[in-house]
Amino acid sequence: MYRRLPSIRHPKAFYDVFGVVVVGVLVVAAVLTVWHGTIIRIEMAVFSGILFLWAGWAVYRILEQYPKKTRLARVK
């Protein structure tokens, strides 16, 4: 069975958003487990904020494309 990697630039499904967010959270957890400095914590907070903004943008982009694929959109 064919599986594709999650897309960051062109998310097409919620699988993409879920995959990228899970990998991002695992990276933040691993970095914070190894290093404990204040600068690292600030960097990880900024990274988490960017990840949160990306997830919102990706969900918006996916939902924006969804009405084009439904049967009701073709009837109009």
SULPESUL-V314479 format. One record per backbone hydrogen bond with DSSP energy under -1.0 kcal/mol. CO is the residue of the C=O (numbers start at 1). NH is the residue of the N-H. E is the energy in kcal/mol with one decimal. If there is no record, write none. Layout:
# SULPESUL-V314479
CO:NH:E / CO:NH:E
This chain:
# SULPESUL-V314479
13:17:-1.1 / 14:18:-2.8 / 15:19:-2.6 / 16:20:-2.3 / 17:21:-2.4 / 18:22:-2.5 / 19:23:-2.2 / 20:24:-2.4 / 21:25:-2.6 / 22:26:-2.3 / 23:27:-2.2 / 24:28:-2.3 / 25:29:-2.6 / 26:30:-2.4 / 27:31:-2.6 / 28:32:-2.6 / 29:33:-1.4 / 30:34:-1.7 / 31:35:-2.8 / 37:41:-1.9 / 38:42:-2.1 / 39:43:-2.6 / 40:44:-2.5 / 41:45:-1.9 / 42:46:-2.4 / 43:47:-2.6 / 44:48:-2.4 / 45:49:-2.1 / 46:50:-2.5 / 47:51:-2.5 / 48:52:-2.3 / 49:53:-2.4 / 50:54:-2.6 / 51:55:-2.3 / 52:56:-2.0 / 53:57:-2.3 / 54:58:-2.9 / 55:59:-2.5 / 56:60:-2.2 / 57:61:-2.4 / 58:62:-2.4 / 59:63:-2.7 / 60:64:-2.0 / 61:65:-1.3 / 62:66:-1.1 / 66:69:-1.9 / 71:75:-1.0 / 72:76:-1.0
